[in-house]
Amino acid sequence: MTDIMKTVNDIVIKLLGLLLMTAAILKGWQLLTEPIANKDIWTNRAFLIFTVEFELALGIWLLSGIFRKLAWSAALVCFSLFSAITLYKGLSGAASCGCFGPVQVNPWITLFVVDIPACLALAVFRPKGEKLFDWPTMPRFAALAGIGFAILSITAPILALNKPEKITSSYEVLEPEIWVGKELPILEYIDIGEKLKKGNWLVLFYHYDCPDCLEAIQKYEKIFRKIDINNIALGFAIIAIPPYGEGQVIAGSPCVLGRLLDVKEWFVTTPAMVLLKDSKATQTWEQKLPDLGKILDNIFTERR
C-alpha cells in the first residue's frame, strides 16, 4: 500500500468518524429537546437511542486509527446499510433522512452527497496489505473500548431518562387516542375551529409531503363526491399541519379546507383522523383510516 493511498485512506476514515459523531450528537440533542412520534421503527425512541450509541462508538473507533482494516470493513458495511435505508426513505417520500437530528436533509441529497460517495471512497481507498487484527495494538484497543464503554454508559441513561415535555409553548405532541370523549383540545388552533364545533365532522389531519395522506385525501374526496352532501349529517374537513405545501387537495373538493395554525410546532403521525360530534371526539384513527360506510351507518343509527 503506497504512502499516498494510506494517507488518503486515513483521511477518509477519520472524516467518516467525525461525520458519525456529528450525526450522533445532533440526534442525541434532538432526543433531549424534542418529542418524537414513537409510531414506527424510524421514530421509536429506543431505536434512536441505539442509533446514537452505535454511531458514537463507531465514530470513536474510526478516529482512533486502531485495527484500521477491521474499522474500514465496519465503516463500509455501515455506510452501505445507510445507503439502503436512505434510498428507502427517498422512495417512500420522506421529507428528511433523519440522519442529522433537527437538521432536515432531503434523503436524496444525503444518498448522493454523503452515503454513496462514502461507500465509493471506502471501496477505492482500501487498506491493502494490512492485517485484519494487529495484535500488538490490542492493549490500545482494550483501552479505547474501556473509554468508549464509559462514554456510552453515561450517554445512554441520559437519553433514556430525560424525555422532553409533550406540551410546551413552542411545540406540542398530538395524541388522538386520548381525545375520545373530550372536546377536541386543539380546536382553538384550527382556523375553522368555530365551524367544527357544531354537528358531525370527519376531520383529517395531514402533512403536505406525506404520501399516505395524499392517498387518503383522494380516497375520501372521491367518496364524498358521490354522496349527496345535503342528505347526510356529516361534514368532511381536511386540516393541513405546518409546514404547509401545495398539491394535496384537488380543486373543487367537496371537503372544507383548514389549517392548524403555525403558532408552534406540531408532532403527530399522519394521516390522523377524528370523528367529531358537537366538537367532542367520538372516534380517532392514525395511519390506518376507517371505512366511511361504517361511520355513516353509525351516524344514521344514532339519528333514528
N, C-alpha and C positions, 0 to 999 in steps of 0.2 A: 504494500500500500504506500503510495507516494506521500511525501510530506504535505503536498497541496491537498490531495484527497482527504488525508487525515485531518488537516486543519479545517477544511470545508465541512466534513462530517461532524467535527466537534462543534462548529458554529451552528449547524442545523439542529443538532441535538439540544444544545443549550437554548437556542431560540424557542424551540418547541417546549422545552421545560419552563421557560418564562411565560409562554403563552398559556400553558396548562395552569400554572399557578395564578396568573391573572384571571383566567376564567373561573377558577375555584374561589378566589377571593370575591369576585363580583357576585357569583351565585350565593356564596355564604352571606354577603351583605344583604342581598335580596331576601333571603330566608329570615334574616333577623329584623328586617324593616318593612316587609310587605307580606300580606297573606297570600296563600296560594289556593287554587280551586280544589286540589286533592281529589279529583274525579277520575283520573286515569294515571297510567304509569308515568307519563311525562310531567304531570303536576302533582305526583304523590310526594309528600314531604320526606318520607323515609328514603325513597329512591333518590331524591335530590340531595339529601344529606350524604348518602353513599357516593353519589357522583362527585360532590365537593371533596370528600376524603380521598377518593381514588385519584382525582386529578392533582390534589396536593401531594400525595405520596409519589405518584409517577413524576410530577414536576421536580420534586426534591431529588429524586433518583437521577433524572436526566441531567440536572445541573451539577451533580456531584462528580460525574465522569467515571464512576466506578462500574465495573463489568460492562464496558462500552458496547460490546456486541450483543449481550443479553438485553441491555437497555434499548439499543437500536431495534431489536426484534419486538420488544414490548411496545415501543413507540409506533412501529409500522402497523402492528395489529390494532392498536388503539385508534390511530387516525383512519385506518381502513374501516373500522366499525363506525367511527364518527361520520365518515363519508356516506355510509349506508343509511344511518339514521337521519342525516341532514337531507339526503335525497328523498327519503320517505316523507319528511316534513314538507319539503318543497312540492312534491307531487300531491300531497293532501291539502295544500293551500294554506299552510300555517303562515301567520304574519311574521313570526320570528323563529329563529332556530333554537332559541333558549340557551345558547352556549355561553352567553355573557351576562346572565342575570338581568338586571334592569336595563341594560343596553340592548335595544331592539335591533336585530340584524336580520335581514331577509335570508331565508335558508339558501337560496340560490347564490347569493353573494358569499356566504360562508363556505358553501360547497366548492365554488370555483376560485375563490381568493385564498381560502385557508386550507380546507381539508384535502382536496385533490393535489394542490401544489406541495403540501406537506408530505403526502404519500410519494409523489414523484421525486422530491428531493431526497427522501429516505432511500428510495429504490436506487437512485443514481449514485449517491454518495454513501455506499455501504462500507462498513469497517472490515475490509478484506484482510485476510491473513491473521486476524486476531482470534484468540480462543474465546469460546462461549463463557467459560469460567476462568478467571485469572486468579488462581488460588492465593498467590502472595498478597492480594488486596483484600482477602476475606476479613481480616481484622477491621479494616476501614469500612467495609460493607456492614459488618456487625455493629460498629459504632453509629453508622448512618441509620441503620434500621432502628436502633435504640432511640435516636433523636427523633426520627420520623414517628415512631410509636408514641413517644411523649407528646408530640405536637397533635397527633390525631386523637389521643386520649383526652386532650383538653378541648379541642375544637368540636368534636362530635357531641359531647354532652351540652356544650353551649348552644349549638344549633338545635339540638333536640328539645331542650328545656325552655328556651326563650322564644316563644311564639308571639308574633305581633298581635295587637288587638284587632278584632274583626270590624269594629266601627270606630272611625276617628273623623276629624274634621276634613281630612284630605282624601280619605278613601273609605270604602265600605264593602264588606263581603255580603253578597246576597245569597240567602239560603231559602229557596222557595219551599222546601219541605216543612219549614216551621211556620209558614204563613197560614196554613189551613185553619179555618175557624176564626181568623182575625181579620181586621181591616188591613188592606194592603198597606204595609208600612212605608212604602216609597211613593205613595200617591202624590204627595206634595212636591216630589221631584220630577214628576211627569208633566210635560207641558199641556197635555189634555186630561190631566187628573180629574178636573171637575166633571167632565163628560163621563168618565168611567165610574163615578160614584153612584149612578142610578142605573138599574136594570142589569141584565145578564151580559157579560162581556167575556170573550175569549181573547186573552192578551198574550201575544207572542213577543218575547224579547230576543233581539238578535244583534250580532256584530256584522258589520258590512263585509268583512273578509272571512266569514265562516261558511264553508261550502254546505254544511248540513243545514244552516239557516236558510240559504238560498233555495235548497230543495224543499224545505218545509214551507216557506213562503209561497213558492209556486204551486205546491200541492194544495194548500188551503185556499189560495186565491181561486184556483180552478174550481174547487168545490163550491165556494161562495158565489161564484159567477153563475152557477147552475141553479142556485137557490133563490126563490123569491124572498128577498130580504124583508119585505113588508109583512110576510106571513110567518116569520119566525121571531121569537123573542130572544135573539142572540146577536150581539154586535161582535165584530172582529176587529181588533186593534193590533197594529204592528208597531212596536216601540224600539227605536234604534238606541243602542248603547254606545256612548262615545268611546273612541273617536269615530265620528260619523264618516260615511262614504256614500258612493253612488252605485246604482246599478242593481240593487236587490229588489226593489218594488217596481212592478210593471205599471206603466201609465194607464190611468183609468181603472185602477184597482178598486174592488168593492170594499176594501178594508179602510179603516180610519188610521191615518198615519200620525205617529207621535214620536217624541224623543225623551230620553232620560237626560235631564239637564247635566251639563258638564261642570257642575259646581264642585265635583270631587271625582276621584277615580273609582270605577265600579268593577268588582270582581264577581263574575258569575259564569257558570258553564252554559254555553248556548248551543242549540236553541233551548230556551226555557219558556214554559207556558203556564198560565194561571187562569182558572175559571172564576170569574167574579160574579157575585150576586149582591147588588146594592153595596158595592165597594168591599165586601168580605170575600176572602178566598175560600172556595169550597173544594177545589182540587188543584194540584200543581204537578208539573212534569218537567223533567230535564233530559235533554238529548232524545230519549225515546218518547215521541209525542203521541197523543191519543187519537182514537178513531172518532171523527166528528159525528158520525151517525149515532154512536152511543151517547155522546154528550147531548145531542138534540133529543133523543128518546128520553133521557133523564129529565130534561127541562120540560118537555111536554107532559111527562108523567106528573111532575110537581104541579103543573098548571091545572091538571084535572082534579 
